[in-house]
Amino acid sequence: MTTMQAVADAAGVSVSTVSHVINKTRKIHPDTLKAVEAAIIKVGYTPNRLARALAGGSTSTVGVAISALSNRYFAATAYAIEAECARNGLMMMLVDTHESADYEFNVVKALRERRVDGIIIAPTADPNHRTLNYLRAQGVPTVLVDRAAPGGFDQVLVESQAATEVLTNHVIGLGHKRIAFISGVPGLSTTEDRIAGYKQALTKAKLPIDDALIVTGMSQFEPARSIAKQLAKSKQPPTAIITGNNIMTIGALTGLREVGIRVPEDMSLAGFDDIEWADVLSPRLTVMAQPVEELGSRAVRLLKRRIETPDARRQSIRLDPTLCVRDSVRKLSTR
């Protein structure tokens, strides 16, 4: 097996200099850096990162625990995280939590056992916060992304309550007074914030809050599809539906079409989260678009800061989404 000594001999430098180049622990003269990098390629040296990790060193690896496979929003977030990791010389190790508290706990433990330097997580709706308690007890540098939770962690979130109020106000401003809301998984901070924003908009507009119009779609396609059909066939159907995420928006649109309801001619539809083809669907979807790229990049930078400065002050960053007004919300006649 090729050693650092072989690299040092080929480059004509000391072993400690080679170590500083590989571990980036000291500034090296550009000419020396080029010589060592050329020697590494020439002799075929591969750093044993696992051995360094076992010795207490860095693996330059970040663990990411989110429900990426079942949610296109989180898939895009994972892509943004990976891109920022690459810019910072870090590898990303992604695990899917499947929105299960038990599965989340197991995969996060697996990440910890593989010596990742830190973890970015969109926590599941676990009332006991078992995974977060574990990360805190283990002293793992951790950043929460998208979803807030107690415990004093760094976090990068998107403003959900005020944004949902803006989205609901847009629908109200087009003459809608009976508006349904299909919410996400109960217990998540994003779900609670979006329901609160929806209610706040109705209250300010002096419109009644009808609990029968607030239904959980569990952040999934099929429940939202079923709920939309039920709402459309109810004795007093809403004139508009707002959904809490992109998957439920598509589910609701599908359900309405299945019972012959045209959007927006018969019922309007708006949602939280943009999708890459929302602008080419028929109708083009009015949505509150989240800043996914910034969310991912800020999370990585915040985690890198926490790893390098463990005692730094905790930060909570909130990003503003953007209202994308398209064609899926119709203006009602005032006559």
N, C-alpha and C positions, 0 to 999 in steps of 0.2 A: 504494500500500500504506500502510495506517495505521501511524503510528509512535508511539513513546513520547512524542515531543514533542506530538503531537496529544492524547494522554491527559493530559499535564501541563497543556496549555492549557485543556482542558475541566474539569479538576479544580482549576485555579488553584494548582498546586504546581510544584516543580522536577522536571526529568527524573530526577534522582538519587533523589528520593522515590518516583517511580513505579517505578524500578528496584528499590528496596528492598522495595516492596510485592510486586512480581512474583516476585522471587527470595527473599523472606523472609530477607533478610540483616540487617535491623535492626528493632527494635521501633518500630512506628508508632502514633501517637495514634489511638484508635478512630474519631474523627470524620474524620480525614484518610484513614484506611483505607477508610471507607465512601465517601468522596468519590472516591477513586481507583478503587475497584471499580465505582462507578456510571459513572464516565467511561469505563472500559474497555468496559463494555457499550454505552454510548451511541455511542462512535466505532467500535466493532467491532474493537478491537485483539486480535490473537492473538499471543502470545509465540512467537518463533522458537527453539524449544528445540534444534533441530538446530544452528543457527548458534552458540548458546551452547555446545553440546557441542564443536563443532569448535574453539571458542576456549578450550577447557579447562574449561568450566563443567559443571554438573550437568544431566542430562536428567530427573531424578526418575523414572527407569525401572529396574526390577529384572528381570533375566533369570532364568528358572526352567527348568532342564533335568532332566526326569524322564520316566519312561515312563508318562505319564498316560492315554494312549488304551487301552493293553492291560491296565491294572491299576486296578481301582476304588479301591483303597487310595490310590494315588498321585493319582488324579483327585480324591479327597476332600481330599488334602493340598494339591493345587494350589488348590482352592477356598478352603481355609483361608488359604493364603498370599495369595491375591488379596484376601480380605476384610481382612486385616491391612494389606496395602499401601494399600488404599483409606482405611483409618483414619489412615494416616500420609501421605496426599497423594502416594502413589507409584503409578505405572502398572506392571503386570506384563506382561512379554513371555514367553509360554510356548512352549517347543519340546519335542517328544517325542524322546527318545533311542532309542526302540525297543529298548532293552537291547543296543545295538550299540556297541562301543567306537569303531569308525570313524565311525559316524554321529554319535555323541555329540561327538567331536572337531570335526567339521565344523560342527555346529549351534552349539556353544559359541563357536567362532571367529566365526561369523556374529553371535552376540549381542555379542561384543566389538567387532566392526566397526561395529555399530550404536550404540556408545557407551553401553551400559547402565552404570549406576553401580556395579552389583555383581551377583553371580550366586549363586543358591541351586541346589544340584545334589545329586541322588541318584546318585552315580557308578556306572557299569557295572562289571562284573567284568573289568577290564583289568589284567593282571599288570604291564604297563609304566607304568600310570598316566599315559598320554600327555596326557589332557585336564587333569588336575590339575597336571602339570608345566608345561603351557602357562599355566594361570591363575596359577601361582606366579611364573613367569618374567615375565609381563606385569604383575604387581603388581595383579591384579584382586581387589577385596574379594570374598571367597568364603565361603559357609557350606555345609557338608555337612549334608544332612538324611537321616535314617533309617539311612544306611550309613556306617560309619567307614572311613577310609583314612589312610595315613601322609602326612606332609607338613606338620604343624603348622597345619592349618586350624581355624577355628571350626567347631563341629559341634553339632547337636541330634539326639540319638538316642533310641530307645526301648530300654529294658532287655530284651534278647532272651534271654540265657542263663538268668538266674534265673527269668524269666517262663515259659520253656518247661519248666524244672524243676518249677515250680508246676503247670503244666498236666498234665505227665506224672504228677506225684504224685497229682493228682486222679483220673486214670484208674487208677493203681495202687491207690489207696485204695478203689476200687469193685471190687477183686478181680481185675483184669486183670494177667496176668503175661507174656503174649506180645503185645507191642505193636509195631506197625510204625510207621515214621516216613517220610513222603514229604517230602523236603527240597527247597529251592529251588535257584537257579542256583549251581553251584560257584564258589568264589572270592569270593563276597560275604560281608562281615562278618556280616550277618544270618543267612545260611545256616550259617556255621561256628558262630556263637553258639547257634543253636537246636539244632543237632545235639549240641553240647557239653552243653546243658541237659538234653536228652533222655537222653543217656548218663549224666549225673551222677545223675539221678533213679533210673535203673535200678541203678546201682552202689550208691547209698545204700540201696536196697531189697533189695540182694543178689540181683538178678535178672541173668541172663546177657545180655550184649550180643551179639546175633546180627547180623552185618553183612549177612546176606541180607534182613533186615527194614528196612534203611536204604537207601532208593532215591531217587535224584534225580528230581523231577518237573519240573525246570527252571522252576519258578514258573508253569507254564502248565496250562491245563485239560486238553488232550488227553493229555499224558504221564501226568498224575495219574489220569485216567480209565482208561487202559490198565493202569497199575500196580495200581490197586485191583482190577481184574478178575483180574489175575495172582495177586495175593495171596489173593484169595477162592478161587481154584481150585487153590492150591498144596496139597501133601500135608499140610503143617502150617500151616494158615492162622492168622493172628493173631486174637485176640478183639477187638482194637481197633486203629484207625489214627489217628495224629496227623499233621496236615499243616502245612506251613510257611507257607502264606498262604491267603487267602480263595479265590483262583481255583482252587487245587488242592483245597480243601475241596469245592467244588461239583463239580469234576471227579471226585473220589473218590466222592462221593455218587451221581453219575450212573452211574459204572462199576459200583458195587455193585448198583444197581437193575437194570442191564442183565443181570446174571447171577443175578437173583432173590434177592439178599441184602438182607434188611430191616435198616434201621438204626432203633433199636439192638437189635431183637430177636435178630438173627443176628450182627451185628457192630457194635461201637460206633465212633463217629467224633467227633473233636475237632480244632480247628484254631486257627491263629494268624491274627488279624485278624477283626474283626467286619464285617458287612455290614448295610445298613439293613433287609433283609428276613430276616435270620437268625432273628429272633424269631417269624416267621410261617410259616416253612417247616415241613414235616412230615418228620422231627421238627424241633423247634426246636433250633438248633445250639449246642452248648457250645463257646465260643471264648475266646481271650485277646484282649480288645479294646484296641486302641492309641489313645492320646489324640491323635487326628488334629488337632483344632482347636488344641490347645496346641502341637503339633509345628509347625504352620504359623506360628502367631503368634510363637512364640519365635524361629523361624528368621529372620523378617523383622526383629524387634527387634534380634537379634544382628547381622544384616547392616547395619542402619542404624547401629548403634554402630561397626562396623568401618569404614564409609564415613566417618563423622564423626570417628573417632579411629583413624587407621591404625596407630598404634603401641601400641594397647591390648593388654593381655595376652590371649592366646588362651583361649577358653572351650570346654569340652566339657560339654554338658548332657545328662543322661540322665533320661528320663521313665519313670514306671512304668505299665505297662498294667494292665487289670483283668480278672480271671477272671469270665466270665459263664457260670454253671452253668445249663444248660437240660436238654433231654431226649435228646440224641443219644448219651449214654454211659450204658449200663445197668449196674446193679450185678449182679455175677455171684453165683450161689449158692455158698456155702461148703461145701456137702455134696458 
